[in-house]
Amino acid sequence: MNMCAVRPLRWDVAEIGTGARVCSTSDQIRYLSPQRPRLSTGEHRNAQNPQLSSRYVTGLFGASQAEKLSEAAGLCDDRGRLPSSFSIAALWQLCLDNINLTDDEGQGCTKQFLPKSTWGVIFAAINQMETVGEGIRRFAELAQMVPAGIDVTVGYGDSGLHLNLNASEIPADTERMERYIEVIALAFHCALLWITAERISPVQVRLSSLLDDRDGSMLSYFTTKSSRHGSGVTIVYDRSDVSLPLGVRKYKYWANETAGFLEFAARFPSETSPLASPMAEKVRRLLTANDLSQPEAARAVAMSVATFQRHLRKEGITFRELSKQVLREKLISLLATDGNLDDVAVELGFSERRSLWRACHDLLGVSPTQYRKCQRTAFNADART
């Protein structure tokens, strides 16, 4: 898998701007609570904020690895138990963490080891095609070169272009491979979102009947028009979307589909905001999708700045605090990838690298380089235990 994700963090206002202690390289480096806080998992399922069962997560990684990843991410309770449900964003980040820990984009689901950026090479090649339709067909061709055990085919129907992903042979663990197929389908779609800079939404999705619908799906964000029958996944793209141009934004790093995921997930309510704070939630979604000033955000919700500020104060937060929360979440997600720091700075709306350094020191307490080094040292320490 080739992806990065936003952590669905629940930040207390008091945490904003605090940093973690940086240990010496001889120490076993661990980020303290401001760096790796307990993440919100969202115990309630609903159509707007779909959730995945713990069975889905353990079925993807294996029980032992799922527990290790969840504990490191702060998802487990005080007794080290997995939550009953995970947000899709939380699982996306666990997938990224697993890649950093194992250097295997196959997530342990494939017969052969898939080194980091395996899928990124495919996504970069898609970027060279002219339209979405051509890009999808190119993906189907090139995916056969990846020893992931997945057949990718393309067909046409009355509703549009059909992208089909199926196991190429009967796997040792059928359910695990079916879940991995969902992960790759989501990663590809988010790469498309990045390359086109368009809000493409599938018109229909067919999910595998080999998986229990009660466990949820990584593709739950896609559409309400989904069904379960057969094996593998089929994503149907509207004919009007198939003609959209590619290359609007160049795919260069495996962080790019993370940015696509951030834009995609911003359309849906976040489990990090309390239901009693509708305005804060709306503003959070706006800021996740766009870099807005306070006057621009106020206009987006059809309010004067004074009224806008008053509504946020009633919900116990300010625009500045919300902006810092969203920026911190994006920063942590993008730094978890191998993306060039200059490109990370641009993605976050900074005109130069120095601004990224200042923001990182303010929000994380360390430089971007130190953050990456500490995080990956922590993963290596986990791998040895």
N, C-alpha and C positions, 0 to 999 in steps of 0.2 A: 504494500500500500504506500501511497505517496501523498502524504498529507500533513497538515498541521491544524490546530484548532484553537478556538477561544475557550478559555476556562470559564465555566459559569460561576464566577466568584461572588461571594456575598461579603462585601467590604463594610466594615463599620467605619463611620466617619473618622473616628479617632485613629484608624490605621492609615489613612491617606497621608502619604509623604513619609511614612516611617520606613526604615530599611532593615535589612538583616545583617547580623554580624558575619563578616567574612573571615573564615578560618585560614590558617596557613596551609600550604599545600601538603605539609606533613600530617595534618590533622585529617580526620574523616569528616569531610565537609557536608554539612546539612544546613538547609535554610530553616530559620526559625519561623514562627507562626506568621509574621508579615509576608514572608516569601512564599511559603507553601501552606496556606491556611486550609482549614477544613472547607472543602467545596460544597456548594449546595447541590443536592442530588434531586430534590423535588419528589416528594413522596406521593403526589397526586397526579393521576393520569387524566388528560383531557385532550380534545382534538387540537386545541391551539398550542399546547405545550406537550407534545408526545413524549412518552417515557419508555424506557427499555427495562425489562425485568433483570434481576441479578442473574437469573438463569441464562439470559441472552449473553451477558458479559462473561460469565464463567464458561459458557459454551464456545465463545470465540477465542479466548486466551488459554483456557484450561483453568481449573479451580485455583491451583497454586499460584500461577502467574497473575490471575485476576486479583487475588488477595494482595500480592506484593505490590502491584501497580496501584491498586486502590488505596492501600495504606500509605504509600509514598505520596499520593496526591491529596491525602487528607480526607478521603471519602468514607473511611470506616468510622464506626463509633468508638467510644472509649474502650470497648472490649475487643476491638479489632475485627468486628463483624461487618460484612458488606451491607450496604443499604438495600432495601427491598427493590428500589428502582433507581435508574440512572437517566439523566438527560442525554439526548443525542450528542449535545455539545461536550458533555463530560466524557462520553465514550470516545468521541473523536480525539480528545486530548490524550486519553489513555492509549489509543492506538499510536499516537505520536511518541508518547513516552516509551512504549514498548519497542518502537523502531530505534530510538536512541539507546535503549538498554541492550537490545539484541543485534542491532544493525541488520534486521531482517524485515523487509517489507511484506513478506509472506505471513507475518504475524504468527508463525508456527503452524499455519494451516496448510501450507504447500509442501509437496514432496521435496522440492529443492529450495535451498536458501536463496532469497532474493535480496541482494545488497541494496543499501540505501540509494535512492534516486533511480531505481529500476523503472518505475512507472513514470518518473519525471522525464526520462528520455522519450517515452512514447508521447506524453503530453506536449513536449516541446516540438515534436515532429508534426503534431496536429496543428500547431500554431502556423505552420507554413501553408496550409490549405486556404482556399479562398472563402468558402462558406461553411456553415455549421453542418450541412448535409455531407459535404466532402470530408470535413473533419471527423464526423462520426464513422464514415466508411473507412477512412484511413486508420482510425483507432481499431476498428474490427480487423483490419489487415495486420497491423503491427502487434496487436495484443497476442497473436498466435506465436510471436517470437519470445514471449515471456513464459518461462517454465512454471507458470502458476497453476496449471491444470484447469484453465478456464477457456472455453470456446466463446468467441464473440462474433455474432453475425448481425446482419442488417436486412430488414425487409420493409415492404411498404403495404399499408392498408388504407381503408377509407378514412381513418382518423389521423393518419400521418406516418412518419418514419418510425419504424420499430427497431430499437436497439436491444438485442437479446444476449444475455450472459448466462452460460450454463457450464456445469462441471464437464470437462472433456472425457472423464472416465468415472467409474464409481469410486469415490474416495473412501479411505479407511474410516473417516468420521464424516458422514453425510451432512449432518446438521452444522458442523463446524465450517465446512466448505460453503454451505448455503449462506451462512452469516458473512463469511469473507467476501463472497460475491456481492452482497449488499454494500459492504464497505467500499469495494472498488467502484461499484456503480455510483455511489455518492461522491467519491473522490473525482471521478471523471466528470460528473455533472458540474462540480464546483470549479474544475479547471475550465470547462466551457464558459461558465459565468465570468471567470476572470478574463479569458481571451476575447470574449465578445463585448464585455462591459454592458450586457443586457440582462434584464430580469426574466430569463427563460424559465418557464414552468412546464413540466411535462403535462400532457392532457390526460394521461392514463398510465397506471403502473400495475403490472402483474407481479405478484409476489409468490414465493414458493409455498406450496401446500405441505412441504416436508417440515416446515417450521410452525410452531404453535403461535397463532395470532395473539394469544394472551401475553406473549413475551415482547410484543412490539416489533418494530422494524426500523433500521437505520434510514429507510426511505420514507418514513412517516411524514416528513416535512413536504414531500413532493406534491402530493395531491390528495384530495378526499376521494377521488375516483380510483380506488385500488381494489384488487380482488386476489384471491389465492387459488391457484390451480397449477398443477404440473411442478416442475423443478426450475431452479434458477430465477432470473429476473428479466422482465421485459419493460423497457421504458419507451413510451410513445411520445415523440416530439411533434408538435403542431407543424403543418406544412409551411405556415408563414414564418416560423422560427428557423426552419431548415435552410432558408435562403439568406439568413442574416450573415454579415461578413465576419470572418475571423481576423485575428491580428490587430484588433483595435488596441489591445494591450498585449505586449509581448510576454510570452511565458518563458521565464529564465530559471526560476528556482522552485524547489518544491514547497516554498512558502506561498507561492502565488495562489494555489487552490485554497489555502487557508484564508487568504483575503476574500476569495470567492465565497467561502463558507461563512465568513463574518457578515458579508453583505446579504447572503441567503438567510442566515439565521436571524438577522435584524428585522426581518418581516414578521417575526413571530414573537409573542410575549416571552419574556425571560423569566425563568424560575428564580432568578436572583432578586427580583423585586417583589415586595409584599403586595398582595391583591388589593390592599387598602390604599395603594399609592398609584392610581392610574396615570396621573400626570407625569410623575417621575419615570414610570415605565415607558410612556410614550416618548419622552425626551431621550431616554436611554436608547431606544430603538432608532431614533433619528440620528443621534450622535454615533451610533455604531455604523450606520450606513453612510453618513456624511460628516465632513468636518465643518461644523456650524458655529458661528458666534452666537452670543445670547440674543441679539436682535433678530438674527436669522431664524433661530429656533422658535422665538416668540411668534414671528410671522408664520412659520410652518404650522403652528397650532392655532392660528387666527386670534392672537391676543396681543395687547400692548405689552411692552417690556415690564411695566409696573404690575399689571395683572398677572403676567407670567411668573414674576418673582414671588408674588403673594401666594399663588397656588403652590409653588414648590415649597415655600416656607411652611405652609400648612401641613405639608407631607414630611417635614423635618429634614429638608435637604436644600442645598443651593445649586444653581447651575454650575458653578465652579467645581463643587464637590462631585457632581455627576460627571462632568467632563473629565476629571482626574480618574474617576473610577473606570470609565470606558477606555481612556488612554492606557491605563495600567493593564487592563485585561488584554487589549490589543498588543501591547508591548511584550507581555509575557508570552503570548501565543507566537508572535513573529520571531522572537529571540530563541524560541525552542526549535527553530528550523535552521537550515544551513544558508539562509538567505544572506546576500551581501549586506553589510550594515548601511551602506549608502542607499540601497534600495529599501531597506527597512525604514530608514529616515524619511524617504519620499512617501512611502505607503502611509506613514503616520502623519504626513502633512508638514514635515520639517523641511526647510530649504537647504539645510546643511547638516553635516554629521555632528558638529558641536552642539546643535540643539538637541539631537538625540542623546548625546552624552549627559547634558544637563537634566533632561527629563528622566533619564534612567537613574541618575544619582538621586533625584528628588523623589521618585516613586519607588525605586527598588533599593536604594542605598549603596549601589555599586555601579561600575561602568558596564556597558553592554558586553564587553569582552570578559570581564570578571564574572558577570552573571552566567554566561554560557559555560565558562570554565567550571564554575562551582556546581552548576546543575549537572553537567556531564560527569564530573568527578563523583557526585552523589550517585548517579546511575551506575557508574563503574563499581563503586563500593557495594551497591545492592547486588550487582552481578556476582561478586565474590562471596556473598553471604549465603 
